[in-house]
Amino acid sequence: MMNRRVLSAASMWCAALLYPVVVFVTFANASSGYRELEVLLTAVLTVLVLGMLARWPLPAFAVLLLGWTAGMLGDQNGAVLLLHVLVTDAGVAYVASVRARWVSLSVAAVTLLVQSGCAALFIYMDETLLLSVLLALVVVWTAGNSVRTRRVHAAALRVRETERAVAEERLRIARELHDMVAHSVGIIAIQAGVGGRVIATQPAEARKALAAIEATSRDTLASLRRMLTGLRKEGALGPAPGLDDLDRLAAATCDAGVRVDVRRTGAPRELPSDVDLCAYRVVQEALTNVVRHAGVETCRVTVGYRDDGLEIEIEDEGSGGVVGAGFGIVGMRERVALLRGELTAGPRPGGGFRVAARIPA
């Protein structure tokens, strides 16, 4: 494979080195009439050298410029100068599209000097001709440089988009871990405290607390395994939790000592997976805060299905002292904001705490 590439490149450059000679001979013999074979060979080699610009922009352009300057030496007339300008300007445009600005400006300056010199030496030179050559070169360089600028800008946008996607994915993983682990650890801590207080006087309650700790730990471990597996292999996360799992979440919270009254209003319907997961995580985090901070035995969760979205409300009558605590409320707001929803959290006027979210569906 490597030998074939080397052989191909060597063949192309051998043909390219013959290019100035072929162009010179073609136009030098023009006085007795153009020969079809020479014209055909010139056209084929011109296409070849233009194609070589993609792999070797500067060397190939040098050959192109040298070839058409040799053509001017062979036949000094306006038609050859026009071809010289057209072909070399095409090369300038390509170099401007793939090389840094200072490189392409240098190439354009050299090209202008060569084109002007050819016009001055072989054709009658006036201000109109010089201005035309200059204007054509400016136009093609500007076009090529615009292509390069757009490509650089697009590449920068892709880099920024990748960085943003990575940051969003990190935040998503952080939220998932926080919501999953914080809720489970909160329940485990409560049950461990209950078991420690009653182990001597109420062994049955202590065993019940230990059983709840075991069940919660197993569920959390299984969830963590699914998440870590999913991070290693796309598509292996399995089904994400949703509002259909609220009863199981309420039962786990009840084991931690807080009874959850789940109410649903409106006509339940299938929701987009991201909305369903977001709603579940908001309820889960709010219940975690109730268990940890509210100091109450009951709370209410209301899920309202509306035509234009989903409304969630979690209320308790506890101390209401969780504003700004940890990352839970921040995470809830981020989740809801990603779906262009709104979330409010704060003490209730009559006492207690209220979390309310509205998520467009």
C-alpha positions in Angstrom: 0.0 0.0 0.0 2.8 2.4 1.0 4.8 1.6 -2.2 1.7 2.2 -4.3 1.2 5.6 -2.8 4.8 6.6 -3.2 4.8 5.4 -6.8 1.6 7.4 -7.5 3.0 10.6 -5.9 6.3 10.2 -7.9 4.4 9.7 -11.2 2.2 12.8 -10.5 5.3 15.0 -9.8 7.1 13.7 -12.8 4.1 14.8 -14.9 3.9 18.1 -13.0 7.6 18.9 -13.7 6.9 18.4 -17.4 4.0 20.8 -17.2 5.8 24.1 -17.8 7.7 22.6 -20.8 4.5 21.3 -22.3 2.7 24.6 -21.9 5.6 26.5 -23.4 5.8 24.2 -26.4 2.0 24.3 -27.0 1.9 28.1 -27.2 5.3 28.5 -28.9 4.0 26.4 -31.8 0.8 28.4 -31.9 2.0 30.6 -34.7 1.7 27.6 -37.1 -1.6 26.5 -35.6 -2.5 24.7 -32.4 -1.9 21.0 -32.5 -4.7 18.9 -31.0 -2.3 16.5 -29.1 -0.4 19.4 -27.5 -3.6 21.2 -26.5 -5.1 18.0 -25.1 -1.9 17.3 -23.1 -1.8 20.8 -21.7 -5.5 20.5 -20.6 -4.9 17.1 -19.0 -1.8 18.3 -17.1 -3.6 21.5 -16.0 -6.3 19.4 -14.5 -3.7 17.2 -12.9 -1.8 20.1 -11.3 -5.0 21.7 -10.1 -6.0 18.4 -8.5 -2.6 18.2 -6.8 -3.5 21.4 -4.9 -5.5 19.3 -2.5 -2.4 17.4 -1.3 0.4 19.9 -2.0 -1.2 23.4 -2.2 2.0 25.5 -2.3 4.3 23.3 -4.4 1.5 22.6 -6.9 0.6 26.3 -7.1 4.2 27.1 -7.8 4.2 24.7 -10.7 0.9 26.2 -11.9 2.3 29.7 -11.8 5.6 28.7 -13.5 3.7 26.7 -16.2 1.5 29.7 -17.3 4.4 32.1 -17.1 6.2 29.8 -19.5 3.1 29.9 -21.7 3.4 33.7 -21.8 7.0 33.2 -23.0 5.8 30.9 -25.7 3.1 33.2 -27.1 2.7 36.8 -26.1 -0.9 37.7 -26.6 -4.0 38.7 -24.6 -5.7 35.3 -24.8 -2.8 33.5 -23.1 -2.6 36.3 -20.4 -6.4 35.7 -19.8 -5.8 32.0 -19.4 -2.8 32.8 -17.1 -5.0 35.0 -14.9 -7.9 32.5 -14.8 -5.9 29.4 -13.9 -3.5 31.0 -11.4 -6.4 32.9 -9.7 -8.2 29.6 -9.3 -5.0 28.4 -7.5 -4.9 31.5 -5.3 -8.6 30.9 -4.3 -7.8 27.3 -3.3 -4.7 28.3 -1.3 -6.7 31.0 0.5 -9.3 28.4 1.4 -6.8 26.0 3.1 -3.9 28.0 4.3 -3.4 30.7 7.0 -4.2 34.3 5.9 -0.6 35.4 5.9 0.4 32.5 3.7 -2.4 33.1 1.2 -1.7 36.9 1.1 2.0 36.1 0.3 0.9 33.8 -2.5 -1.6 36.4 -3.8 1.2 39.1 -3.7 3.6 37.0 -5.7 0.9 36.1 -8.2 0.0 39.8 -8.7 3.6 40.6 -9.4 4.0 37.7 -11.9 0.7 38.6 -13.6 1.5 42.3 -13.8 5.1 41.5 -15.0 3.7 39.3 -17.8 1.3 42.0 -18.8 4.0 44.7 -18.7 6.6 42.7 -20.6 4.5 41.0 -23.2 1.2 43.0 -23.5 0.6 46.7 -23.6 0.2 47.7 -20.0 -2.3 50.4 -18.9 -4.1 51.3 -15.7 -7.3 49.5 -16.8 -5.6 46.2 -17.4 -3.6 46.4 -14.1 -6.8 47.3 -12.2 -8.7 44.4 -13.8 -5.9 42.0 -12.8 -5.8 43.3 -9.3 -9.6 43.3 -8.9 -9.9 39.7 -10.1 -7.2 38.6 -7.7 -8.8 40.4 -4.8 -12.2 38.8 -5.5 -10.9 35.2 -5.7 -8.7 35.7 -2.6 -11.6 37.1 -0.6 -13.8 34.2 -1.7 -11.2 31.6 -0.8 -10.5 33.3 2.6 -14.2 33.4 3.3 -14.4 29.6 2.8 -11.5 29.1 5.2 -13.0 31.5 7.8 -16.3 29.7 7.7 -14.6 26.3 8.1 -12.6 27.5 11.0 -15.7 29.0 12.6 -17.6 25.8 12.1 -14.8 23.8 13.6 -14.7 26.1 16.7 -18.5 25.7 17.0 -18.2 21.9 16.9 -15.5 22.0 19.6 -17.7 24.3 21.8 -20.7 22.1 21.1 -18.7 19.0 22.2 -17.5 20.7 25.3 -21.1 21.8 26.1 -22.4 18.3 25.5 -19.7 16.9 27.8 -20.5 19.4 30.5 -24.2 18.7 30.3 -23.5 14.9 30.4 -21.4 15.4 33.6 -24.2 17.4 35.1 -26.7 14.8 34.2 -24.7 12.0 35.7 -24.1 14.1 38.8 -27.8 14.7 39.1 -28.7 11.1 38.6 -26.1 10.0 41.2 -27.3 12.6 43.7 -31.0 11.9 43.3 -30.5 8.2 43.5 -27.9 7.9 46.3 -29.1 10.8 48.4 -32.7 9.5 48.6 -31.5 5.9 49.4 -28.9 7.0 51.9 -31.4 9.3 53.6 -33.8 6.3 54.1 -31.0 4.1 55.3 -29.8 6.7 57.9 -33.4 7.1 59.2 -33.9 3.3 59.5 -30.5 2.8 61.1 -31.4 5.4 63.7 -34.7 3.8 64.4 -33.2 0.3 64.6 -30.5 1.6 67.0 -33.0 3.1 69.3 -35.4 0.2 69.5 -33.1 -2.8 69.2 -33.1 -3.5 72.9 -36.8 -2.8 73.6 -38.6 -3.7 70.3 -36.6 -6.4 68.4 -39.4 -6.8 65.8 -39.2 -3.1 64.8 -35.4 -3.3 64.7 -35.6 -6.3 62.3 -38.1 -4.4 60.2 -35.7 -1.4 60.0 -32.8 -3.7 59.1 -35.0 -5.3 56.4 -35.8 -1.9 55.0 -32.1 -1.0 55.0 -31.2 -4.2 53.1 -34.0 -3.7 50.5 -33.0 -0.1 49.9 -29.3 -0.9 49.7 -30.0 -3.7 47.2 -32.1 -1.4 45.0 -29.5 1.4 45.1 -26.7 -1.0 44.3 -28.6 -2.4 41.4 -29.4 1.1 40.1 -25.7 2.1 40.4 -24.7 -1.0 38.5 -27.1 -0.2 35.7 -25.8 3.4 35.5 -22.1 2.4 35.5 -22.8 -0.3 32.9 -24.6 2.2 30.8 -21.7 4.6 31.0 -19.4 1.8 29.6 -21.8 0.5 27.0 -24.4 2.7 25.3 -27.9 1.5 25.6 -27.4 -0.8 28.6 -29.0 1.4 31.3 -32.3 -0.3 31.0 -35.6 1.5 31.6 -35.4 4.8 33.5 -37.8 5.4 36.5 -40.9 7.4 35.9 -44.1 8.5 37.4 -45.4 4.9 37.3 -42.9 4.2 40.0 -44.2 6.7 42.4 -46.1 4.1 44.5 -42.8 2.2 45.0 -41.1 5.4 45.9 -43.8 6.3 48.4 -43.5 2.9 50.0 -39.8 3.3 50.4 -40.3 6.7 52.0 -43.0 5.3 54.3 -40.4 2.8 55.5 -38.3 5.8 56.5 -41.1 7.1 58.7 -42.9 9.5 56.3 -46.2 8.5 54.8 -46.8 9.9 51.3 -50.2 10.7 50.0 -50.0 10.5 46.2 -52.7 12.2 44.3 -53.2 12.4 40.5 -55.4 14.9 38.7 -56.3 15.1 35.1 -56.2 12.3 32.6 -52.9 10.3 33.0 -51.2 9.7 29.7 -47.9 8.6 28.3 -45.2 11.3 28.6 -41.9 11.8 26.8 -39.2 9.8 28.6 -37.2 12.9 29.6 -40.3 14.6 31.1 -41.2 11.4 32.9 -37.8 10.9 34.4 -37.5 14.6 35.3 -40.8 14.5 37.2 -39.8 11.4 39.1 -36.5 12.8 40.1 -38.1 16.0 41.3 -40.5 14.1 43.5 -37.7 11.8 44.7 -35.5 14.7 45.7 -38.3 16.6 47.4 -39.3 13.5 49.4 -35.6 13.1 50.4 -35.6 16.6 51.8 -38.9 15.9 53.7 -37.4 12.8 55.3 -34.2 14.6 56.2 -35.3 18.0 57.2 -39.1 18.4 57.7 -39.6 16.3 60.8 -43.1 15.3 59.9 -44.9 12.0 59.5 -46.9 12.8 56.3 -46.6 14.8 53.1 -48.6 15.2 49.9 -47.5 14.6 46.3 -49.9 15.9 43.6 -49.3 15.1 40.0 -51.5 17.1 37.6 -51.8 16.1 34.0 -52.6 19.2 31.8 -53.1 19.6 28.1 -49.9 21.6 27.7 -47.7 19.9 30.3 -47.3 18.4 33.7 -47.7 20.0 37.2 -46.1 18.6 40.3 -46.5 19.7 43.8 -44.9 18.3 47.0 -46.1 19.8 50.3 -45.4 19.1 54.0 -46.2 20.8 57.2 -42.8 20.6 58.8 -40.1 23.1 59.7 -39.5 24.2 56.1 -35.8 24.7 56.7 -34.2 23.3 53.5 -33.8 26.3 51.3 -30.3 26.4 49.9 -29.3 23.2 51.6 -26.9 21.1 49.5 -27.4 20.6 45.7 -30.8 19.0 45.8 -32.9 22.0 44.9 -30.3 23.3 42.5 -30.4 20.0 40.7 -34.2 20.0 40.5 -34.1 23.5 39.0 -31.5 22.4 36.5 -33.5 19.4 35.5 -36.7 21.3 35.0 -34.9 24.2 33.2 -33.4 21.8 30.7 -37.0 21.0 29.6 -38.0 24.7 29.6 -40.0 24.3 32.7 -40.3 26.2 36.0 -39.7 25.2 39.6 -40.3 27.0 42.8 -39.3 25.8 46.3 -39.7 27.6 49.6 -41.6 27.8 52.9 -45.4 27.8 52.8 -47.2 30.9 54.3 -48.9 28.7 56.9 -45.9 26.7 57.8 -44.2 23.8 56.1 -42.4 23.6 52.7 -43.6 23.4 49.1 -41.9 22.4 45.9 -43.8 23.0 42.7 -42.8 22.3 39.2 -44.4 22.8 35.8 -42.9 20.9 32.9 -44.1 21.4 29.3 -44.9 18.0 27.7 
